[in-house]
Amino acid sequence: MIYFDNAATTSTLKGAEEIFIRENREDFANPHSAHAFGRTASKKLEDAREEILEDLHLEKTHSLIFTSGATESNNLALKGLPLHYQKRGKRIITSAVEHPSVLNALKELIPFGFDIVILPVTSEGKVDPETLKNAMTNETILVSIMAVNNEVGAINDIASLAKIVHAFPKAYFHVDATQAMTKLAFNYGDADLLSFSGHKFGAFKGSGALIYKKSIAFESINAGGEQEQGFRAGTVNMPGNVAMAYALHEGLKNLKTHEQSVRLLHDYLQQNLAQMEGVSMNSPQDALPYVLNFSLTKKKASVVVEALSENEIYVSTVSACSSEEPVSYVLEAMGKSEGDARNSIRLSFSADNTLDEGKRFVEVFSTIMMGVQDR
């Protein structure tokens, strides 16, 4: 099997699995129970919280809410914060290529009188800092821009964007870092709020976090108890979060080594695919090497993806969270034709992937392309 769909989800690290199983068997108490067994579980949860903040060098400035993943984190950040601070202003800025959990969360604020401004992106899928600067006003209370695009791997200049936002004292800067964590080194402290999911870097589905500056408050978006500083009701997934802290630590520790390995595979595939007839590259040259997106100009992408699957090679056509959409809105926002946006294929990698897998992919893909009828 060749698995090139790591932007959708990754396999779990062995160490994370061992932690998850151990904590579920040995310290399975509810962390909010008042007895000693509950306090033991609570201590492990708080240790995981501190470890994540320390690994990101945010322990002095930020707090952390454990969530079920980036979708919940994005919803809490993008609805909970504006509803709490709406008297300061109702203008929120984002980009046309954000994840659906950002764009759809913001749409739900429109009936409450919020002005949602959606910025265009460049042909490389990035937000031009000058475009953001021109969109900022004194009514802006929140800007949400992803660190790395999940479909094409475009990297935004978070430092420059943060500087623009922070020139306006009422505005906060939210970064969806889901595809960046353990893959891209940047100053996490540039973000006032930072979202991510554990299952993107070897932890478990159902684990994630929203990191936020200590001065920020939210309106809770789900009613219940007072867990997670009162901002996120519900029993906390202690075993999953402890495993996530481990996976994040390991990923950050090996970030440079993994990046070098993945880049060899990425560059090999990019060079070979770019030379093939009927293939048009979509990912920018300076994209994160973990993602490689291209379109088929003569063949139907869904047919090719299915043929690859029959050979136990697993890739995707668009983001797994948008897989029911026939056209990639990300590629359309980048100025690609409807044909290209409708026939894209995304390869996404982890450090477990090898150059030999890349060579096998090229071999099988070339054979399929010769055998599939033109669309």
C-alpha positions in Angstrom: 0.0 0.0 0.0 1.1 3.6 -0.8 -0.7 6.2 1.3 -0.3 9.8 -0.2 -3.3 11.3 1.6 -1.7 12.5 4.8 -3.2 16.0 4.6 -6.5 14.2 5.3 -5.2 12.2 8.2 -2.0 10.4 9.3 -1.4 7.1 10.9 -0.8 7.3 14.7 2.7 7.2 16.1 3.5 4.0 18.1 4.4 6.0 21.1 1.1 7.9 21.0 -0.8 4.6 20.7 1.0 3.3 23.8 0.2 6.4 25.8 -3.5 6.3 24.7 -3.9 2.7 25.7 -2.1 3.1 29.0 -4.1 6.2 30.1 -7.4 4.6 29.1 -6.6 1.5 31.2 -4.7 3.0 34.2 -5.9 6.6 34.6 -9.3 6.6 33.0 -11.0 8.7 35.6 -12.8 11.9 34.6 -10.3 14.7 35.1 -13.0 16.9 36.7 -14.0 14.3 39.3 -13.2 15.5 42.9 -11.7 12.3 44.1 -8.0 11.4 44.1 -8.3 9.2 41.0 -9.8 12.2 39.1 -7.0 14.4 40.4 -4.4 12.0 39.0 -6.1 12.2 35.5 -6.4 16.0 35.9 -2.6 16.3 36.7 -1.8 14.4 33.5 -4.1 16.6 31.4 -2.5 19.8 32.8 1.0 18.4 32.2 0.1 17.8 28.6 -1.3 21.4 28.3 1.9 22.8 29.7 4.1 20.6 27.5 2.4 21.8 24.3 2.7 25.5 25.3 6.3 25.0 26.3 7.1 23.2 23.0 5.6 26.1 21.1 7.4 28.7 23.4 4.0 30.1 24.4 3.8 29.2 28.0 4.2 32.8 29.2 1.8 34.5 26.9 -0.9 32.0 25.8 -3.4 29.6 27.3 -4.7 26.4 25.7 -8.2 24.8 25.4 -8.4 21.2 24.4 -11.0 20.5 21.8 -12.1 17.6 19.5 -10.0 19.1 16.6 -9.4 22.1 14.5 -13.0 22.4 13.3 -14.2 22.9 16.9 -11.2 25.2 17.6 -12.0 27.3 14.6 -15.7 27.6 15.5 -14.9 28.6 19.1 -12.3 31.2 17.9 -14.4 32.6 15.1 -17.8 32.7 16.8 -17.0 32.8 20.5 -14.5 35.7 20.3 -16.6 38.0 18.0 -19.7 37.5 20.0 -17.8 38.4 23.2 -16.2 41.5 21.7 -18.9 42.7 19.3 -19.3 46.1 20.9 -15.8 46.9 19.7 -16.7 46.3 16.1 -18.3 43.8 13.7 -15.8 43.5 10.8 -14.1 40.2 10.3 -11.5 39.4 7.6 -10.6 36.1 6.1 -9.4 34.7 2.7 -11.2 32.9 -0.1 -9.1 29.7 0.4 -9.7 29.0 4.0 -10.9 25.6 5.3 -14.7 25.1 5.3 -14.7 25.1 9.1 -13.5 28.8 8.9 -15.7 30.0 6.0 -18.8 28.3 7.2 -18.4 29.3 10.8 -18.1 33.0 9.7 -21.2 32.7 7.6 -23.2 31.9 10.7 -22.3 35.4 12.1 -23.9 37.3 9.2 -27.4 37.2 10.8 -25.9 38.8 13.9 -24.8 41.8 11.9 -21.2 41.0 11.3 -19.5 42.1 8.1 -17.5 39.2 6.7 -14.8 40.4 4.3 -13.3 37.6 2.1 -9.9 38.6 0.6 -8.8 37.3 -2.8 -5.5 35.4 -3.0 -2.6 35.5 -5.5 -2.2 33.0 -8.3 0.0 31.1 -5.8 -2.8 30.8 -3.3 -1.4 33.3 -0.8 -2.8 36.4 0.9 -0.9 39.4 -0.2 -0.1 41.5 2.9 -0.9 44.7 1.0 -4.4 43.3 0.3 -4.9 42.7 4.0 -3.5 46.1 4.8 -6.0 47.8 2.5 -8.9 45.9 4.0 -8.2 46.7 7.6 -10.4 49.4 9.3 -10.9 50.5 12.9 -14.0 48.3 13.0 -12.0 45.1 12.4 -12.0 42.9 15.4 -10.7 39.6 13.9 -8.6 38.4 11.0 -8.4 34.7 10.2 -5.7 33.5 7.8 -4.4 29.9 7.5 -0.7 29.2 7.8 -0.6 26.5 5.1 -3.3 25.8 2.5 -4.6 22.2 2.8 -5.1 21.7 -0.9 -2.0 23.2 -2.6 0.4 23.7 0.3 0.7 27.5 -0.2 2.5 29.1 2.7 1.3 32.5 4.0 3.7 35.1 5.5 2.3 34.9 9.0 4.8 37.4 10.5 3.9 40.1 7.9 0.2 39.5 8.2 0.4 39.6 12.0 2.2 42.9 12.0 -0.5 44.5 9.9 -3.3 43.2 12.2 -1.6 44.2 15.3 -1.3 47.8 14.1 -5.0 48.0 14.9 -5.5 47.7 18.7 -9.0 46.2 18.6 -8.1 43.4 16.1 -7.1 39.9 16.9 -5.2 37.5 14.6 -6.4 33.9 14.3 -4.2 31.3 12.4 -5.5 27.9 11.4 -2.3 26.0 11.7 -3.7 22.6 11.0 -1.4 21.8 8.1 1.6 23.6 9.5 2.0 21.9 12.9 5.2 19.8 13.0 5.8 20.6 9.3 6.5 24.4 9.2 8.6 26.4 11.7 7.2 29.8 12.4 6.8 32.2 15.3 3.6 30.8 16.8 3.4 33.8 19.1 2.5 36.0 16.1 -1.0 34.5 16.4 -3.4 35.7 19.0 -5.3 32.5 18.4 -4.0 29.2 16.9 -6.0 26.1 15.9 -4.8 22.6 15.1 -5.8 18.9 15.0 -3.8 16.1 16.5 -4.6 13.5 13.8 -2.6 15.6 11.2 0.7 14.7 13.0 0.4 11.2 14.4 -2.0 11.7 17.2 -5.7 10.6 17.4 -8.8 11.8 15.7 -10.9 13.6 18.2 -7.9 15.5 19.7 -7.0 19.1 19.0 -6.5 22.5 20.6 -7.2 26.2 20.5 -4.3 28.3 21.8 -5.1 31.9 22.7 -3.5 34.9 24.4 -4.2 35.0 28.1 -6.1 38.3 27.8 -8.7 36.9 25.4 -12.2 35.7 26.4 -14.9 33.9 24.5 -18.6 33.2 24.6 -19.0 29.4 24.9 -20.6 28.0 21.8 -21.9 24.8 23.6 -23.8 24.7 26.8 -22.8 22.4 29.6 -20.3 22.3 32.4 -17.3 24.5 33.3 -14.6 22.5 31.7 -11.6 24.1 30.0 -11.7 27.4 31.8 -15.5 27.6 31.2 -15.0 28.0 27.4 -15.5 24.4 26.3 -18.1 22.3 28.0 -17.8 18.5 27.9 -15.7 15.8 29.4 -12.1 16.3 28.3 -10.4 13.5 26.3 -7.4 13.2 28.6 -5.8 10.1 27.0 -6.1 11.6 23.5 -4.7 14.9 24.6 -1.7 13.4 26.4 -1.0 11.3 23.3 -1.3 14.5 21.2 1.3 16.3 23.4 3.7 13.4 22.8 3.1 13.4 19.0 3.6 17.2 18.8 6.8 17.0 20.8 8.2 14.3 18.6 7.1 16.1 15.4 8.7 19.4 16.4 11.9 17.6 17.5 12.2 15.9 14.1 10.8 18.8 12.0 14.0 19.5 10.0 14.9 15.9 9.4 11.4 15.0 8.3 11.2 18.0 6.0 14.4 17.0 4.3 13.1 13.4 3.7 9.8 14.6 2.4 11.3 17.2 0.1 13.3 14.5 -1.7 10.1 12.7 -2.4 8.2 15.8 -3.3 10.8 17.1 -5.7 11.1 13.8 -7.5 7.3 13.6 -8.0 7.0 17.2 -9.0 9.8 16.9 -11.6 8.3 13.7 -13.1 4.7 14.9 -13.1 5.6 18.3 -14.7 7.1 16.5 -17.7 4.0 14.4 -18.4 1.6 15.3 -21.1 -1.8 16.2 -19.8 -0.6 17.3 -16.3 -0.7 20.9 -15.1 0.9 21.7 -11.7 -1.1 23.8 -9.2 1.1 24.0 -6.1 3.4 27.0 -6.1 7.1 26.4 -6.3 7.7 27.4 -2.7 4.8 25.4 -1.3 5.2 23.2 1.7 6.7 20.0 0.4 4.2 17.9 2.2 1.5 18.8 -0.4 1.6 18.5 -4.2 -1.4 19.4 -6.2 -1.9 19.1 -10.0 -4.7 18.9 -12.5 -5.3 16.6 -15.4 -6.1 18.4 -18.6 -7.3 15.4 -20.7 -8.3 12.7 -18.2 -11.0 12.7 -15.5 -9.3 13.0 -12.1 -11.9 10.9 -10.3 -11.4 8.0 -12.7 -7.6 8.1 -12.3 -7.9 8.3 -8.5 -10.1 5.3 -8.5 -7.7 3.4 -10.7 -4.8 4.3 -8.4 -6.9 3.0 -5.5 -7.4 -0.3 -7.2 -3.6 -0.5 -7.2 -3.5 0.3 -3.5 -2.3 3.8 -4.0 -4.4 6.3 -2.1 -4.6 10.0 -3.0 -7.4 12.5 -3.1 -9.1 14.8 -5.5 -9.8 17.7 -3.2 -9.8 18.3 0.6 -11.4 15.5 2.5 -13.7 18.1 4.1 -14.9 19.2 0.6 -14.9 15.9 -1.2 -18.5 16.1 -2.1 -17.9 19.4 -4.0 -17.1 18.7 -7.7 -15.0 21.9 -8.1 -12.1 23.1 -5.9 -12.9 26.6 -4.7 -9.3 26.9 -3.7 -8.1 26.5 -7.3 -10.8 28.8 -8.6 -9.7 31.5 -6.2 -6.1 31.0 -7.5 -7.4 31.8 -11.0 -7.3 28.3 -12.4 -9.8 27.3 -15.1 -13.0 25.4 -14.2 -11.5 22.4 -16.0 -8.4 22.5 -13.8 -10.4 23.1 -10.6 -12.7 20.2 -11.5 -9.9 17.7 -12.3 -7.3 18.2 -9.6 -5.4 15.5 -7.6 -3.7 16.1 -4.3 -0.8 14.1 -3.1 0.2 14.7 0.6 3.0 13.1 2.4 4.5 12.1 5.8 8.0 11.2 6.9 6.9 7.6 6.6 6.7 7.9 2.8 9.7 6.9 0.8 11.4 7.7 -2.5 10.7 4.1 -3.7 7.0 4.8 -3.1 7.3 7.8 -5.3 8.9 5.8 -8.1 6.2 3.2 -7.9 3.6 5.9 -8.0 5.1 7.4 -11.2 5.2 4.0 -12.8 1.6 3.1 -12.0 0.3 6.6 -12.7 1.9 6.7 -16.1 0.3 3.4 -17.0 -3.1 4.5 -15.9 -2.8 7.8 -17.9 -2.1 5.8 -21.1 -5.0 3.4 -20.5 -7.8 5.9 -19.4 -9.9 7.5 -22.1 -9.9 11.2 -22.5 -12.7 13.1 -20.8 
